[in-house]
């Protein structure tokens, strides 16, 4: 009998957004998605996961990237430091137990900060026109950098992605490198500087779990990323056509 894999998914804040991730990840009955949240206080199950998705959501507190300014442009009225600390520990446990991690939007930014990187607190009015959520996700071009794992996964030089953010990675954290940039120069992805380093980590600024809402359901920016992440979670017993 096949072993069902468990993917831990941090709670993004609403049931609808959480369910977008669940639907995106559960491609067959062998996959179970486990909600991870500070409210559920279920850090004890993290080490049992085969993969972790750090989801999008509210800005992380500036203290995680060494900044005391919390009244920047488009800052939230209040931060969720309980979530920040919970997900910090989730990431730490994942690294201790060699668990693959996919960071989406906030999730990418959080990992970057936890590894000593920095953030641009607000990308500015001009870039927010292109990137910040405004009732619907924005759609824009992204250029994939050569000689990166992300380029290998998506297998093209440029793509269209959706966008819903006002912050961005500035300097990459220790052991990380930038793998994608938007047409207007915003960091769109990070990965390990040494592609052979374990455990697997990929961070992307866009939202692959809801690209269907932007007419991009068949984009390799969602399909290939999901399949590569699942292949890392399944390990040797899972092979993705065209990505071996």
C-alpha positions, 0 to 999 in steps of 0.5 A: 500500500502506498504511503500517504504523504503529509504536507504542512500548510501554514494558515494564511488567515482566511478559509478561502485562501487556505483552501486555494492552497489545499486544492492546488496541492492535492493532486491525488489521494496520496496527498494529505494537507495538514493545517499548521497555525499558531492558533492550533499550536501544533508544532509537534506535528511538523517533524512528521511532514514530508513537505512544508508550504509557508503561505502568503499573508500579512507583513512580518514584523520588522524586527525579523529583518532588523528594522525598528520602523513599523509605520512605513507606507502600506503597513498593516494596522497591527502585526501578527507576531504570534504567527511570525514566531510560530512559522519561524519555528516551523521553518527551523524544525523543517531544516532540522528534519530535512523537510522540503520547503516552498515559500510563497509571497510572505513565506519567501520573505520570512525565510529570507529574513530568518536567514539574515536577509533584508526586505524593502518595506514598501516598493513605492507607488509606481511599483505598487501599481504593478504589484500590489493587490487591488481587488484582484491580483495584478499580472506582470512579466517575470524574467528567470535568471540563467543557471538557477533551479527555478529556470530549470523547473519552469524551463523558459526565460520569461513568464507571466505571474500574478502579484499581490504584494507591496514588500519585496526581498532586498538582500538575499539571506545567507546561503540564498540567491535571487533566481527571478526578477520582474520586468520593473526590477522587483525580486520575484524568487530566491533559492539556495545558492548551492542547488545541491544543498539540502533540504530543498527550498524554493521561494516565489513572490507570486501565488501559484495556488490561485493563478487560475483566477488570472487565467494562468492555470496552465502556466508552468509557473504554477504547474511545474512548481507544484510538480517539482515540490511534490516530487521532493515531498514524495522522494524516490517514489514520485516522478514528474513527466518532463521534469526527471 
